[in-house]
Amino acid sequence: MKNKLWLILFILIIFSLGYFRDRLFVNVNYQLGTLYHNTPSIYLSEYFLFLKNYTYQQLYWSKWILTIFFTLLYYSLTILVTLITTGKKSIIKWCTITYVFFFVLSGLCFLIGKIIGNPEAGYKFARIFMGILQSPIILMILYPLFSLSFKSKSDS
């Protein structure tokens, strides 16, 4: 019962975090577009009006920092959820391997795009893989795998 309460709490946290992250990035992109095209800022949500205080460069670089921050946050939450609900420390290794794999894959896509002279395509795929790391997708895949794996081992 205690594990189910933890799981419900983490699900609420993860989806709230995802909603906040999405709203933040959408509003940063709106403000970047406003600054780039030198147009009035009409799309910013009232909760993100503070973004008007930053320059284009500051917002641009903040997206990179926020990407790393949210990736590490989802990595931590993935480990916590699976560790608390299963109690198996081997999860940390597999979560780390999965996150490193997608991070390296993202970097390779970005690099290959530059090498072949199509940086937009490389960036597009890199963004997709980094988007996976900044979402509950990895957790949604690993949690059932770990749960089934540990359950089948305890049944045998």
Buried (B, 14 or more C-beta within 10 A) or exposed (E): EEEEEBBEEBEEBBEEBBEEBEEBBBBBEBBBEBBEEEEEBEBBEEEBEEBEEBEEEEBBEBEEEBBEEBBEBBBEBBBBBBBBBBEBEEBEEBBEEBBEEBBEBBBBBBEBBEEEEEBEBBBEBBBEBBBBBBBBBBBEEBBEEBBEBBEEEEEE
